[in-house]
């Protein structure tokens, strides 16, 4: 039979042994949390100074943060006296179960790694993918965030995004503007071409290399379509497109360039005398 003194001694020994471990574990947790925060800020500042791509910074920061927290938790558990072999086995089993439950998320994670490695687009690029279009605002581990021209936010999962067709409008420094002018077949094509050439020559945004092209691309019964292909800097694309259409309309009106007017033939038949109804 254990007396009161023996029980008291066991409790004191237990408290001294495990209380000290618990205290040290708490100290490690507090100090480790502070170090992780400092390291995260230090790494972010270092990536900015080293010119690391803006698309990679959130991804690398997240990976670093997760890794540091896993190491800290392992240190705390080890300090508490938990057998690490058993803990790693449990952690592995839990990781397998979580991986099976989150297959879609892991696919998005792999897609994020692929996107950040291959870099088909960067933050600030205007892209079209999966039926959506917008400016890349942020590339996260699991999704890519787009901002549309009318200020909508679109979240695209990285898994499908990494395996689909992506149209990037921001890679090249120049773009081709294609304008289609439809006029009546009764107009002088040479005169229409001369008016378009004057509009091109008056606009400094139009690049001379590659040279502008003005060709007839369609000839119908009542109309002809003149295709004008000009090149400009990427930033001037939409402004040049809108301005050229507006200026062309004004120039055509001033120079009496007729627009196509479809014609319809209407046939009228005189009806014969009414016939009496059968059985009347």
Beta strands, then each sheet from edge to edge (+ up, - down):
strand 1: 126-129
strand 2: 132-139
strand 3: 143-147
strand 4: 153-157
strand 5: 166-168
strand 6: 174-184
strand 7: 213-219
strand 8: 223-233
sheet 1: 4+ 3- 2+ 1- 5+
sheet 2: 6+ 8- 7+
end
